[in-house]
Structure formats: structure tokens, C-alpha cells
Amino acid sequence: MERNGVWARGEIRTGFKAGWGGGVCPSLCIWGHSGVREAYAGDLSVRESWELLARDKNAVLVDCRSDAEWAFVGAPDLSSLDAKPVFVSWQTFPGMRPNPFFADQVKAAGIGPERSVLFLCRSGVRSKAAAIAVTASGYERCYNVAGGFEGPHDQARHRGGVEGWKAAGLPWKQD
């Protein structure tokens, strides 16, 4: 609880902060002894994510990009793991407004809080916010897939060649 403008240690704070494209990204932080830290299980590289999905058949990949990204950029192909990604948008296209029903839609997709949930977006920013939000809704093992599907820009300002799912050579497909 805030008292005189100061939050007590261990308190959960929610709010919004500026995000990509001038939009906002919901955020959740826990105030700790050394300052603010985000509350989620952590970041995994794309390779670590693939290995976790291969090892733990209850783990699930939630692709939280937009419909347009799934259609025009592609999506992870988990068929060799006998699995499919779950598609739930963190922000809605075209306005890229936060999806206020995101955590509820993750639950409605049949993903229970006992599972490891890996969140993937374009570069790892939206998926980190998604992992934090779903952790706040009662899940304990929410991971951000660092680097995302396309990773950061290269020197020519193109994505998909430096880091991320595609650059790592992990399976993907485009409809």
C-alpha cells in the first residue's frame, strides 16, 4: 500500500508505461530490497525455449503477437514436438492497444497455472509484459522468450537475421 508516496517492500504495483509505437504496455512490478524488479519466471533464449518445449510435454508456447504478424511474418512450427503454439494477442491490431482480456484468454485456451508457459512476440518486449501479467493472475512459471520471433534490427534495419526464432533456424511456417 502506498503511504506518503512510498510503496512498502514486497507490494505488487500495476500500471501502464509507454511502449513501442507510442502505445502502452501493462506492467507489474514488485518492490524489493534493491529496487523494482519484474515478477515472472525469467527470460529464456529461443534455443532454451525449444529445449524446454521438447523436454516438458506440458509446457506451452503462447505467441502473443498480432493477427497481422502471424499472417504476414509467420509463426513457430512445433509439429516435430507434436505440439501447436497458442495464439493470443497481447495488443490488438491495428491500434496496438493492450488486450484487457489477455490473461483470461490464456486461461480460456485451456492453459492451467500448473504449466510452464513461454510467451513469444516479435522481439521479446510484449512477451515479457505478457509473462508478467499472467504471473500476476496466479501462474508461477511464465517465461519470456528473449529475442522473440524476429529479434532486433540488423545493420540494414531488417529483422529476422540477427537473433530470434527465425535467425536460430528453429522451425516456422507461413500461411
HELIX and SHEET records of a PDB file:
HELIX    1   1 TRP A   20  GLY A   22  5                                   3    
HELIX    2   2 VAL A   46  ARG A   55  1                                  10    
HELIX    3   3 ASP A   67  PHE A   72  1                                   6    
HELIX    4   4 SER A   79  LEU A   81  5                                   3    
HELIX    5   5 PHE A  102  ALA A  108  1                                   7    
HELIX    6   6 VAL A  125  ALA A  136  1                                  12    
HELIX    7   7 GLY A  164  ALA A  167  1                                   4    
SHEET    1   A 2 GLU A   2  ARG A   3  0                                        
SHEET    2   A 2 VAL A   6  TRP A   7 -1                                        
SHEET    1   B 3 ILE A  12  ALA A  18  0                                        
SHEET    2   B 3 VAL A  24  GLY A  32 -1                                        
SHEET    3   B 3 GLY A  35  GLU A  38 -1                                        
SHEET    1   C 5 GLY A  42  LEU A  44  0                                        
SHEET    2   C 5 CYS A 142  VAL A 145  1                                        
SHEET    3   C 5 VAL A 117  LEU A 120  1                                        
SHEET    4   C 5 VAL A  60  ASP A  63  1                                        
SHEET    5   C 5 VAL A  86  PHE A  87  1                                        
SHEET    1   D 2 ALA A  75  PRO A  76  0                                        
SHEET    2   D 2 TRP A 172  LYS A 173 -1                                        
SHEET    1   E 2 GLN A  91  THR A  92  0                                        
SHEET    2   E 2 ARG A  97  PRO A  98 -1                                        
END                                                                             
